[in-house]
Amino acid sequence: MTQSLIDNDVDMQTVDSLLRTIEKNVGLYRKYLKLKAKLMGLPKLANYDIVAPLQQASEKDYSWREAQDKVVEAYNGFDEEMGGWAEEMYDQRHIDGKVRNGKESGAFCSSWLAGKSAYILQTFNGKMGDVYTQAHELGHAVHAHLGSRAQKPSNFEIGSCIAEIGSTFGELLLTEKLLSKAETKEEKQAILARVLDEFGMAAFQVSARVFFEQSMYEAIERGEFLDGNKVARLWMAARDKIYGDSIDWLDVMKWEWTMKPHYYIANYRFYNYPYVFAQLFVFALYRIYKEEGKSFAPKLKKLLAAGSSRSPRELAMELGFDVTKETFWQKGIQQAQEFIEMLERIL
Ligand SMILES: [Zn+2]
């Protein structure tokens, strides 16, 4: 794992503390999956239901202007300077959202050095998911706005543990905005299920992949013969550690690990835990923001401006948080728990 730890500028103590927190809280994720089954009118979820959108909320359409207003308001509510940078991206027409023939699918934010503005590509179809994509990519733009002014090119590129902080934080700000404006309970359910589905995948499903990688390398170290069936058994053991009996899996899902090409790339090991790190880190930061209020905004901006000049552990330390301690990661879990409780109240 050493190579991966160096690449991501993290240490084993931090990763252990993160994974211990996940393991201790699998019950919370399973509780959400049970709630979701209830919302979908099913006795139990099957693997293909895990991230299925809820049916009952008729999808609302957003105009470009409505999306812009929601996203800018969301950022403004957190910090007016940030809201201003987001608005500038619309004013300068730096977001290519137009639907056109032959356009590349997906979305990304292309940032640039030396304080130059970023550009965003997406295909805007007026759905809630498209509004979230805008909030996400604008988070990258805000991150780049700060980093490209504060850092030299050598520290401008950010590692994967930190790269999604601005973007995911922006999504949480939008969630707050959309929830406050939602008119029906079904709409609220759809928003909460969306945020919890994503959290569940990044924090818990990806942790199953970390446990799988760990058990694979342990088996290799023991000199075990690994054929497909043996590897599939290791995968199912790691998966069950997260999901328990909360999901009905199709038998073919025992081969799920074959779908991820990263496992077979030479010298590319342990690529999963940074996703878990990033997700729980942002949820923890958001939780701290909810506790501290406005005074948290300058702290987040300082972190985003730091680029890769300091390790994630040092960055958190400067803000007064210790990522080697489970108490920090537990803050992220608390935030997820709050979303789950909100959903429970409107079941
Ligand atoms: Zn992103």
Residues whose N, C-alpha, C, O or C-beta is under 5 A from the ligand:
A	BS01	ZN	S167
